[in-house]
Amino acid sequence: MQTTFENNSKAFSLNITRVEETLKLKCLNFLVKHRLNILVENNKERKQRSKFNLFIFSVLQTNETIGNLKVTDS
């Protein structure tokens, strides 16, 4: 799984291949913290957080390797 979050010149990326569920949760937690920091900077917390929560839910529901996931601010 490759997940990339971009905000202007900032980018956070993480590469994961077939990891344990606990490690996946820790990685997602790390990404959530960074994502929410970006949202606070942009003052779009509610709207973007809802979209991101749906994204997290869909990742947690997927047990297979996910390739080339990308989430960008709109």
C-alpha positions in Angstrom: 0.0 0.0 0.0 1.3 3.4 -0.8 -0.5 6.3 0.7 0.4 9.9 -0.1 -1.1 13.1 1.4 -0.3 16.4 -0.2 -0.9 19.9 0.9 0.8 22.5 -1.3 4.5 21.7 -0.9 4.0 19.3 2.0 3.8 15.6 1.4 3.6 12.6 3.7 4.0 9.2 2.2 4.1 5.7 3.6 4.8 2.4 1.9 3.3 -0.7 3.3 3.3 -4.2 2.0 1.2 -7.0 3.6 1.4 -5.8 7.2 -0.2 -7.0 10.4 -3.5 -5.3 11.4 -1.9 -3.7 14.5 0.9 -2.2 12.4 -1.6 -1.0 9.8 -3.5 0.7 12.6 -0.4 2.4 14.0 0.5 3.6 10.5 -3.0 5.0 10.0 -2.9 6.7 13.4 0.4 8.4 12.4 -1.1 9.5 9.1 -4.3 10.8 10.9 -2.2 13.0 13.2 -0.4 14.6 10.3 -3.5 14.9 8.3 -5.4 16.7 11.1 -2.5 19.0 11.6 -2.7 20.0 7.9 -6.5 20.5 8.2 -6.1 22.8 11.2 -3.7 24.9 9.1 -6.3 25.1 6.3 -9.3 25.8 8.6 -11.2 23.0 6.8 -11.5 20.6 9.7 -15.1 19.5 9.6 -15.5 19.0 5.8 -12.1 17.4 5.2 -12.1 15.3 8.4 -15.4 13.7 7.3 -13.9 12.8 4.0 -10.8 11.4 5.6 -12.8 9.4 8.2 -14.5 7.7 5.3 -11.2 7.0 3.7 -9.8 5.4 6.9 -12.9 3.3 7.3 -12.6 2.0 3.7 -8.9 1.1 4.4 -9.7 -0.7 7.6 -12.4 -2.7 5.8 -9.8 -3.9 3.2 -7.7 -6.9 4.1 -5.8 -7.1 0.9 -2.8 -5.0 -0.2 -3.9 -1.6 -1.5 -1.9 -0.1 -4.3 -1.4 3.6 -5.2 -3.8 5.2 -2.8 -3.7 9.0 -3.0 -5.7 11.6 -1.1 -5.2 15.3 -1.9 -6.9 18.5 -0.7 -9.6 19.8 -3.0 
